[in-house]
Amino acid sequence: MEQEESKSYSRRFILILVTVATFLNPFTGSAINLALPAIGGEFSADAATLAWVTSAYLLASVIFLLPAGRLGDSRGKVTVFLAGIVVYTAGSLLTILTPTMDLLLVCRFIQGMGGAMIYANSVALITHLYPPGERGYAIGLNTTAVYAGLSLGPFLGGALTQFLGWRSIFIVTALLAVPVLFYAGKFPAFLNERQREHFDVAGLILSSALILCLFLGLAWVTTPTGATLLAAALVLGAVFFRVERGRQNPLLPVTLLEKNRVFAASNAAALINYSATFAVGFLLSLYLQYIRGYEPVAAGTLLLLQPIVQVFVAPVAGRLADRMQPGLVASVGMGITAVGLFGFSLLGETTPIAAILALLVLLGVGLGIFSSPNTTAIMGCVEKRYYGSASAMVAMMRSLGMMLSMGAVLVVFAVIMGSTTVTPAIFPEFLASLRLIFLAFAVLSAFGVLLSLRRNKC
């Protein structure tokens, strides 16, 4: 059947369409960071409110990733993927017209829903399209799109904001989505297989409440309310796992986590990797500007080195994952990342810039080697009927890791520096916080290497 359909579609063309869609989120997310001052000026928004421009998107993504994955398995991966493009584009177009800050946050939440539908099924589509032996390279190219979005976002976001206004970022986002929708009919029918399973509504309600409590708890971690919310998240987590364990078609693939060692260990490795690395750019940006006196553009240019390295390394790592055990390749990548993070834990006021650039290259190599092989390991050890759920879990671990990474930063900053603005008077405390965080991230990554190495072949 698939051989007959191969005459009417191009695998490479489908991969390009999926990769373009994958590019949207990191590009928009990194570009809009450069537009936050302009948005704050237009809507007279404070820093806390501006933080929700990113947080609203992230919250929606985490809430809807697992449901979108299950819907892809039961209602068709292409159907949900394309619906995600429509929702994401609608959110972008509405953002262009929004007259208030509150509506902007609503639009970002809508974009987050669409982004979840895209990401929960993009890797599943690639996995279904490419057989073992070719899959790693295809996933590597898709991963490269993420790094390319992170690299181009700051440059284009700054230029678009300066010359055309911040709303132009979302015009570009909408335009990028047009080709995917225009060629929607090119997706072959076998990619849209449906199982028509019962959807887990109870799981959706419980997981949404759990994620909301966890998200807000991390945001307010230094307050009694934050502690209460985190405690509620623990209780909800236990209830959610117990409920999902007893369901025939659960939102969370509990059976896979309990019985498939490779799946469980690979997802845990992904969570550890993103938890240990997502805040690196944020921390180094502060270090370069506060301690070293760099202007924002100069600091941003230096930090581009890491994602640029990842763009070149990820496809090579994908090829290696096709020829070697993916889990082993990913473990090597995480080990290199741990070394880079330990190097950053030694930062001082006079650390040579050449040393910082070398560590950024090392980190870029490590992350590039880890990401696509780890994803290949996850997708290669599950049955086709679980591709949507497995793809959603990959994206879920990434988003949860982002939350935990920034949560760790907030806790350390609050304990060591309090709520004081960063000034020369507290630079020693700031550097101490920086070193402690990087050291903790390095130790976490080292533990991740040990966990990753325990994976067995499927």
C-alpha positions in Angstrom: 0.0 0.0 0.0 2.7 2.4 1.0 4.7 1.5 -2.2 1.7 2.4 -4.3 1.3 5.7 -2.6 5.0 6.5 -3.0 4.3 7.4 -6.6 2.0 10.3 -5.5 4.1 11.9 -2.8 7.7 12.8 -1.9 9.0 11.9 1.5 11.5 14.7 1.3 8.8 17.2 0.5 6.6 16.0 3.4 9.7 16.3 5.6 10.2 19.9 4.5 6.6 20.8 5.2 6.8 19.3 8.7 10.2 21.0 9.3 8.8 24.4 8.3 6.0 24.0 10.8 8.5 22.9 13.5 10.5 26.1 12.8 7.6 28.3 13.8 7.7 28.0 17.6 11.4 28.5 18.3 11.5 31.3 15.8 8.6 33.2 17.2 9.6 32.5 20.8 13.2 33.8 20.4 12.1 36.7 18.1 9.4 38.0 20.5 12.0 38.3 23.3 13.5 41.2 21.4 10.1 42.8 21.0 9.1 42.8 24.7 10.4 46.3 25.4 8.3 47.6 22.5 5.3 45.7 23.6 5.7 47.0 27.2 6.0 50.5 25.9 2.8 50.3 23.7 0.7 48.7 26.5 2.4 50.3 29.5 3.0 46.8 30.9 5.4 46.0 33.8 8.1 43.3 33.7 5.9 40.7 35.4 3.2 41.1 32.8 5.6 41.0 30.0 6.9 37.7 31.3 3.4 36.2 30.6 3.8 36.9 26.9 6.2 33.9 26.9 4.6 32.1 29.9 1.1 32.1 28.4 2.4 30.2 25.3 4.4 27.8 27.4 1.5 27.0 29.7 -0.8 26.2 26.9 1.8 24.1 25.2 2.4 21.9 28.3 -1.3 21.5 29.0 -2.2 20.4 25.4 0.8 18.4 24.3 -0.4 15.0 25.7 -4.0 15.5 24.6 -2.8 16.5 21.1 -0.7 13.4 20.9 -3.5 11.1 21.9 -5.9 12.8 19.4 -3.2 12.2 16.7 -3.2 8.5 17.5 -7.0 8.2 17.6 -8.2 10.9 15.1 -5.3 11.0 12.7 -1.9 12.6 13.0 -2.2 14.7 9.8 -5.6 15.9 10.8 -4.4 17.2 14.2 -1.1 18.5 12.8 -2.8 20.6 10.2 -5.5 21.7 12.7 -2.5 22.9 14.8 -1.2 25.0 11.9 -4.6 26.6 11.5 -4.9 27.4 15.2 -1.4 28.7 15.4 -1.9 30.9 12.3 -5.2 32.2 13.7 -3.5 33.1 16.9 -0.8 35.0 14.9 -3.3 36.9 12.8 -5.3 37.8 15.9 -2.1 39.0 17.6 -1.5 41.4 14.8 -4.9 43.1 15.5 -4.9 42.9 19.3 -5.6 46.3 21.0 -4.8 45.4 24.6 -2.3 43.4 26.6 -5.0 41.0 28.0 -6.0 40.1 24.5 -2.4 39.6 23.5 -1.9 37.1 26.2 -5.1 35.3 25.1 -3.7 35.1 21.6 -0.4 33.8 22.8 -2.3 31.1 24.7 -4.1 30.2 21.4 -0.8 30.0 19.7 0.4 27.6 22.4 -2.6 25.3 21.8 -1.7 25.3 18.1 2.0 24.8 18.8 1.1 21.7 21.0 -0.9 20.2 18.2 2.0 20.7 15.8 4.8 19.4 18.0 2.9 16.5 19.5 2.6 15.0 16.0 5.5 16.3 13.9 8.0 13.7 15.1 5.3 11.0 14.9 4.8 11.9 11.2 8.5 11.7 10.5 8.8 8.4 12.4 5.9 6.9 10.4 7.3 8.2 7.1 11.0 7.1 7.5 12.0 3.5 8.4 14.8 2.6 10.9 18.1 3.3 9.2 16.9 6.6 7.7 14.8 7.9 10.6 17.7 9.4 12.6 18.8 11.6 9.8 15.3 12.8 9.2 14.7 13.6 12.9 18.1 15.3 12.9 17.0 17.7 10.1 13.8 18.4 12.0 15.8 19.1 15.2 18.0 21.4 13.1 14.9 23.5 12.3 14.5 24.2 16.1 18.1 25.4 16.4 17.7 27.5 13.2 14.7 29.2 14.6 16.6 29.9 17.8 19.5 31.3 15.8 17.5 33.5 13.3 14.8 34.6 15.8 16.9 37.3 17.7 18.3 38.8 14.5 15.1 38.9 12.5 13.0 39.7 15.6 15.2 42.7 16.4 15.2 43.9 12.8 11.4 43.5 12.3 10.6 45.2 15.6 13.0 48.1 14.8 11.9 48.8 11.3 8.4 47.4 10.9 7.1 47.2 14.5 6.7 44.1 16.8 3.4 43.0 15.1 5.4 42.2 11.9 6.9 39.2 13.7 3.5 37.5 13.7 2.9 38.5 10.1 6.0 36.6 9.2 4.9 33.7 11.3 1.5 33.5 9.5 3.2 33.7 6.1 5.5 30.8 7.0 2.5 28.7 7.8 0.8 29.3 4.4 2.9 26.8 2.4 2.2 24.0 4.8 -1.6 24.6 4.6 -1.4 25.1 0.8 0.2 21.7 0.3 -1.9 19.9 2.9 -3.2 17.6 0.3 0.3 16.2 -0.4 0.3 14.2 2.9 -0.3 10.5 2.1 -3.3 8.8 3.6 -1.4 6.2 5.5 0.1 9.0 7.7 -3.4 9.7 8.9 -4.4 6.3 10.2 -7.0 6.4 12.9 -7.8 4.1 15.8 -11.0 5.8 17.1 -10.2 5.2 20.7 -12.1 6.7 23.6 -10.6 10.1 24.6 -9.5 10.4 28.2 -11.4 13.5 29.4 -10.7 12.8 33.1 -7.0 12.6 32.3 -7.2 15.9 30.5 -8.9 17.6 33.5 -6.4 16.2 36.0 -3.3 16.9 33.9 -4.4 20.5 33.2 -4.9 21.1 36.9 -1.6 19.4 37.7 0.3 21.5 35.1 -1.4 24.7 36.2 -0.5 24.2 39.8 3.1 23.3 38.9 3.5 26.2 36.6 2.1 28.8 39.0 3.9 27.2 41.9 7.3 27.6 40.2 6.4 31.2 39.2 5.6 32.0 42.9 8.0 29.5 44.4 9.3 31.9 47.1 5.8 32.7 48.5 3.5 30.6 50.7 1.0 30.4 47.8 3.7 29.0 45.6 4.6 26.3 48.2 0.9 25.4 48.5 0.5 25.1 44.7 3.6 22.9 44.5 2.2 20.6 47.2 -1.1 20.5 45.4 0.8 19.6 42.2 2.4 16.6 44.0 -1.0 15.4 45.2 -2.6 15.8 41.8 0.4 14.0 40.2 -0.2 11.0 42.4 -3.9 11.0 41.6 -3.3 11.5 37.9 -0.9 8.6 37.7 -3.2 6.3 39.6 -6.2 7.2 37.5 -4.3 6.8 34.2 -2.9 3.5 35.3 -6.4 2.0 35.5 -7.6 3.3 32.1 -7.6 1.4 28.8 -6.7 4.3 26.6 -4.9 6.8 29.0 -3.8 10.3 28.2 -0.4 9.4 29.7 1.2 6.2 28.2 1.6 4.6 31.7 2.2 1.1 30.2 5.0 2.4 28.1 6.7 4.1 31.1 6.3 1.0 33.3 7.2 -1.7 30.8 9.4 -0.1 28.2 12.7 0.7 29.8 14.1 2.5 26.8 11.1 4.7 26.5 11.1 5.6 30.2 14.8 6.2 30.5 15.0 8.2 27.2 12.2 10.5 28.3 13.8 10.9 31.7 17.1 11.8 29.9 15.3 14.4 27.8 13.8 15.9 30.9 17.1 16.1 32.6 18.8 17.5 29.5 16.3 20.4 29.0 16.2 21.1 32.8 20.0 21.4 32.9 20.4 23.6 29.7 17.4 25.7 29.0 18.4 28.5 31.4 21.9 28.7 30.1 21.2 31.5 27.5 19.3 33.5 30.1 22.1 33.2 32.7 24.9 34.0 30.3 23.0 37.0 28.9 22.8 38.5 32.4 26.5 37.6 33.0 27.7 39.2 29.8 25.7 42.4 30.3 26.0 42.9 34.1 29.5 41.6 34.8 31.2 42.1 31.5 29.4 45.3 30.4 28.3 44.1 27.0 25.5 45.8 25.1 22.5 43.5 24.4 23.2 43.1 20.7 26.8 42.2 21.4 25.8 39.7 24.1 23.2 38.2 21.9 25.7 37.8 19.0 28.1 35.9 21.2 25.3 33.6 22.5 24.3 32.7 18.9 27.4 30.6 18.7 25.8 27.7 20.6 22.6 27.2 18.4 24.7 27.7 15.2 27.0 24.9 16.3 23.9 22.8 17.0 22.5 23.4 13.5 25.5 21.8 12.0 26.0 19.0 14.5 22.4 17.7 14.8 22.1 16.2 11.2 25.5 14.5 11.7 24.3 13.1 15.1 21.1 11.9 13.3 23.3 9.9 10.8 25.2 8.4 13.7 22.0 7.3 15.3 21.1 5.4 12.1 24.4 3.5 12.2 24.9 3.1 16.0 22.8 2.5 19.1 20.9 5.9 19.4 21.0 5.8 23.2 24.8 5.5 23.3 25.2 8.5 20.9 22.8 10.5 23.1 24.8 9.5 26.2 28.0 10.9 24.7 26.2 14.1 23.9 25.0 14.5 27.4 28.5 13.8 28.8 29.9 16.6 26.6 27.1 18.9 27.9 28.0 18.1 31.5 31.6 19.1 30.9 30.6 22.4 29.3 28.2 23.2 32.2 31.0 22.4 34.7 33.2 24.8 32.8 30.6 27.5 33.2 30.5 26.9 36.9 34.0 28.4 37.1 33.0 31.7 35.6 34.6 34.8 37.1 34.8 38.5 36.5 37.8 38.1 34.2 37.2 34.8 32.5 38.6 35.2 28.9 35.9 35.6 26.3 37.7 33.0 24.2 37.1 30.5 27.1 33.4 31.4 27.1 33.2 30.9 23.4 34.9 27.6 23.6 32.5 26.4 26.3 29.5 27.6 24.1 30.9 25.5 21.3 31.3 22.5 23.6 27.7 22.9 24.8 26.4 23.3 21.3 28.2 20.1 20.3 26.9 18.2 23.3 23.3 19.3 22.8 23.5 18.7 19.1 24.7 15.1 19.6 22.1 14.4 22.3 18.8 15.7 20.9 18.1 13.8 17.7 19.6 10.4 18.7 17.6 10.6 22.0 14.4 11.3 20.1 15.3 8.5 17.6 15.7 6.1 20.6 12.3 7.1 21.9 10.4 6.8 18.6 12.2 3.6 17.6 11.1 1.6 20.7 7.3 2.0 20.4 4.6 0.5 18.1 3.0 2.6 15.4 -0.2 3.1 17.4 1.8 4.9 20.1 3.7 7.3 17.7 1.5 10.3 18.6 1.8 9.7 22.3 5.5 9.1 22.1 6.0 12.3 20.0 3.9 14.2 22.5 6.0 12.9 25.4 9.2 14.1 23.7 7.7 17.6 23.4 6.3 17.4 27.0 9.7 16.6 28.4 11.2 19.6 26.6 8.5 22.0 27.9 8.6 20.6 31.5 12.4 20.8 31.4 12.2 24.5 30.4 9.9 25.2 33.3 12.1 23.3 35.8 15.2 25.0 34.5 13.9 28.5 35.0 12.3 27.4 38.3 15.7 26.4 39.6 17.1 29.7 38.7 14.3 31.6 40.5 14.9 29.6 43.6 18.6 30.1 43.8 18.3 33.8 43.0 15.7 34.3 45.6 17.7 32.5 48.3 21.1 34.1 47.6 20.1 37.5 46.2 16.6 38.0 47.4 14.4 40.4 45.4 17.1 43.0 45.0 17.8 44.5 41.6 21.2 43.4 40.2 23.7 46.2 40.9 27.5 46.3 41.3 27.0 46.1 45.0 25.6 42.5 44.8 27.8 41.3 41.8 29.6 38.8 44.2 26.3 37.3 45.2 25.2 37.2 41.6 28.3 35.4 40.5 28.0 33.0 43.4 24.4 32.2 42.3 25.6 31.7 38.7 28.3 29.3 39.7 26.0 27.3 42.0 23.3 26.9 39.3 25.8 25.8 36.6 27.4 23.4 39.0 24.0 21.9 39.9 23.2 21.7 36.2 26.5 19.9 35.5 25.8 17.4 38.3 22.3 16.8 37.0 23.7 16.2 33.5 26.3 13.7 34.9 23.4 11.8 36.5 21.6 11.9 33.2 24.6 10.2 31.5 24.4 7.3 34.0 20.7 7.0 33.5 21.1 7.2 29.7 23.7 4.5 29.6 21.4 2.1 31.4 19.1 1.9 28.4 19.1 -1.4 26.5 18.3 -2.1 22.9 14.6 -2.4 22.0 
